Amino acid sequence: MPVFTMIAFAGTYFAITKIPGFPTDRSVNWFMPLGICFGSAFSGIGMGFSTIRDIETGFYDRLRMSPTSRLSLITGPLFTAWIRSLMLCAFVIPFGIALGARFTGGLLGLLALVAASLGISTISLGWGLGLAYRFRDMRGAAVMQLTMFIVLYLSTAQMPMPLLQGWLHAVARVNPLTNILRLAREGLVNSTSPDYLSWNNTWGGLLAIVIMATLTLIFAGRGLRTLDK
C-alpha cells in the first residue's frame, strides 16, 4: 500500500509541482512521506485488528492470565508496530529514491521522516488498541480505518497549507497530523521553501507526536482495564 500510494499519487499528480508556491519540484518528494505515513498508520492499526481477532477467539483471555505485567499487552504490540514502521521505511525510501526522490535535508531529513513514521505508528497503535478493547469485535476495525483515513486526508496530505482553501484549510490548520506531515517532509522540500528543514518546522511535529501518542496510549490503557469488568 505505501508504494502504491506513492506511485499512484506521484504519477497522477506529477504536474502539481508546477503550481506557483509548491515547495518541491519532484512530486515523489511530496508523496513518498505520505505513503510512509499511511503505511505506518496501518502498522499500528493492524495490531488493533489482531487484538480484536484474539479477543473474539478467546486467546486474549489467556494472555491476560499470564504472570506478566498488563503493560506488556500494550508495549508488545507497540514494539511490533515500530519494527513494522522501520521495515516499511527501509523498503519504501530506496524505492522512492529510485523513482527520483531526493533528501534535500540530508541525514537530518531522513531522521525526521523516520521519526514521523514511528510517531504515527505509535498514535495509531494506541487508538487501535483502545477501540479494540471497547468494541471487542470487527466493528472496531471499521472505525479504526475510517477515522485514520479522515484524519490523514483532512490535513496537508495532498497540498501544502498555503495552497489549501475554504473549510479544508481551516480544518488542516488545527489538525495535528499537519504538523507531523510537515516534519516528515521538511527534509525533502526545496531549500528555499518555508517548510524546509529547521527547528521551527520540527518542534510542532514532535510536540504533536508526544501529545497524541500519550493520549491514545492512555486511551488504550483504560480500555484494557475495561476487559476486567
Secondary structure, 3 states (H helix, E strand, C coil): CHHHHHHHHHHHCHHHHHCCCCCCCCHHHHHHHHHHHHHHHHHHHHHHHHHHHHHHHCHHHHHHHCCCCCCHHHHHHHHHHHHHHHHHHHHHHHHHHHCCCCCCCHHHHHHHHHHHHHHHHHHHHHHHHHHHHHHCCCHHHHHHHHHHHHHHHCCCCCCCHHHCCHHHHHHHHHCHHHHHHHHHHCCCCCCCCCCCCCCCCCHHHHHHHHHHHHHHHHHHHHHHHHCCC
